[in-house]
Amino acid sequence: MTKRIIMYFSMSGATRQAAQELQNLTAGELFEIKPKIPYPTHYEDYTAVGKQQLDHQIEPELKVVLPSLEGYDLIFLGFPTWWQQPPMIIHTVLNDDELKGKIIVPFTTSMSSGIEDSVTVMRHLTKGSDLKIEDGFRYDPDKRRFVGKTKRLNLI
């Protein structure tokens, strides 16, 4: 049996909702990714911080180190899509040695963007590593369902 973990970063709660729904479908363990220095709580403020991090390629430190991923076969990695890519805190996660040799299935929450651009960025970030980034999928919080290539991956 495949052992799964669902790691996610959420600001508005939509990605948390997606992670919980994914947990219901897969019985994976949950781990919330949080920055050492919290983002502001208001949308305009945290998007300004996110944009500054992106523009200056600042990878924020994690509040809590990633758990040991030994024994996990599959890692779902969830995040909101910001400017057609993962937030910089996901860059921090992808650089962690705990992910060596793992299969990453990204999932995103976005009202307008698919996951394709984010996957391209993630593959570029991990080029030359032994991480495998799958195509992933998007969660539609209004319909409370996942959309994308979930059937092909036999994940849900």
VENZILIN-V848891 format. One record per backbone hydrogen bond with DSSP energy under -0.5 kcal/mol. CO is the residue of the C=O (numbers start at 1). NH is the residue of the N-H. Records with the same first field share a line. If there is no record, write none. Layout:
# VENZILIN-V848891
CO->NH ; NH
This chain:
# VENZILIN-V848891
2->4
3->73 ; 74
4->29
5->7 ; 76
6->31
7->78
8->33
13->17
14->18
15->19
16->20
17->21
18->22
19->23
20->24
21->25
22->26
23->27
29->6
31->8
32->34
34->63 ; 64
36->38
42->46
43->47
44->48
45->49
46->50
47->51
48->52
49->53
50->54
51->55
52->56
53->58
54->57
57->59
58->60
61->36
69->72
73->103
74->5 ; 76
75->105
76->7 ; 78
77->107
78->9
79->109
80->82 ; 87
82->85
85->82
87->90 ; 91
88->92
89->93
90->94
91->95
92->95
93->96
96->99
97->100
99->102
102->104 ; 132
103->75
104->106 ; 134
105->77
106->137
107->79
108->139
109->81
115->119
116->120
117->121
118->122
119->123
120->124
121->125
122->126
124->127
126->129
131->133
132->104 ; 134
136->149
137->108
138->147
139->110 ; 141
140->144 ; 145
145->140
147->138
149->153
150->154 ; 155 ; 156
151->154
